[in-house]
């Protein structure tokens, strides 16, 4: 199974009395989402399941991919790493899964996969970390396949 963690692109600061879920992408963030979305679209299999947090900034980031996706409330900011893995059906899913979410949770998921503990790893805005596990349930077959930042994608 392949699991891709994509952190949302750059978002606006929250205005007074604005819900965190209502923060939109900045112009730079929209460009990052399109650039990374194009790269991911060229790499992902057609059968990839795409799951997004309900936050506006993650939905806008998902739109940059140009594919259908599902919004899951359990991927909202401050989700637990285990909830992300459960939503992805890790490691048993038959198809690749792309999760569009938030820090610190995505960094914790990456650390949990690589070390067995949900440590405070940082995933840069608009970046994607791609994990692959050849055999479900065999942690020795897990590897980090790719890490890509939006500013490294060739225009």
N, C-alpha and C positions, 0 to 999 in steps of 0.2 A: 504494500500500500504506500502511496505517496501522500504526504500531508504538507500543504503549503500554508505558511502563516504570513499574511500580508497586513502590515500595520497601515492604518489610514494615513492619508496624505496630510499636509500641513493645514491646520484648521484655525479659524479665528478665535481670539480670546473670548471668553464668555462676557456678555454684556451684563450690567446689573439686572438682577431678577430673571436672567435667561437660564433656562434649563440646560444642563450639560449636553443632553441629548439633542438639543436644537442648534448646536454650533455647526456652522457651515465651513466648507473648505475656502481657503483664500484663493486668489487668482493663481498664485504659485502652486498651491495644493491641487487645483484643478489640472494644471499642466503636469504635475507629478503623477497624478492618477491616470491621466491619458497615456503618458509615456510608459509607466510601469504596466498599465493595462495592456498596451500593445505588445510589450515584451512577453507578459504572461500568456496572452492569447496565442502567441506564436509557439509557445512551449507546452501548454497544457493539452492533454488529450481532450477530444470532443466530449467524452463521457464524464469529465470532471464535475463533481458536485460542488457548487459554490454557495457558501453560507456567510451571511453578514450580520453584524450587530445591528440593532435598530437605530442607532445614533445616526443623525443626518450626515455627519462627516464620513462615516463608513459606507453608508448607502451611496453617497456621491463618489466615493472612491471605487466602489463596486461598479458604478455606472461607467467608469473609465475603461473597464474591461470589455464592455459591449456584449456581454452574455447574460442569460437568465440566471438569477440567483434567488435564494430564499433568505428571508429575514428571520432570525431566531432571537427571541428575547433573552435567552440564556447566554448570549454572546455579548450582552451589554457591558459598558464599562464596569470594572471591578468584579467581573466574573471570576470564578475560581478556575485554575488550570485544569482540574479534573472535569469541570463542566464543558470546557472546550474539547477535550479529548472524547468525552462521551458524545457530544453533538457530532463529532467527526466519525464516530464509531471506530476509533483508533484502538487497536491496529487491525481490526477484523473487516473493515470495509473492503468491498471488491473493487471500487473505483477510487480514483484520486479525489482528494477533498481539499478545497481552498477555503480557508477561514479568513475573513476580513474583520479585524478587531483592533484592540487597544493595548497600550502599555498601562500598567506593568504586566498584565496577564499574558500577553503573547511571549514576552521575554521569559516569564516563569514557565510557560509550556515548553519553550525551547530548552531551557535548563533541565526541566523534568525529563524530557526525552533523552538528553545527552548525559545527564549525571544521576538521574533518579531522584533529584530533589528540586523543588520549585524555587530556585534562586533568583535573585534580582538581576537578570540579564537585560540589557537594553537592545531593543530593535529600533533602528532609526525610522523616522517617519517616511512612509511610502515604500519602505523596503520589504522584501520578501525573503523568507527562509524556507527552503525546500528540503524536507526530510523524506527518506525512503527506507522502508523496512521490507526486506525480501521475504521473510518468513514471519507470519503473524505469531506473536508470543515469543519470538526469539530475539531478545535485546541485542545479541551479538550480530544480528543481520541488519541493524539500524545504522544508517549513515546520513550525514549532512551532504546532500547532493549539490546544493547551490545556495548562495546568498547573493542577492542583487539589490542594488540601490537605484532609485529612479535617476539620479544624476550620472550613473554609469551607462544607462541605456542610450545607445546611439540613436540620434534623431532620424 
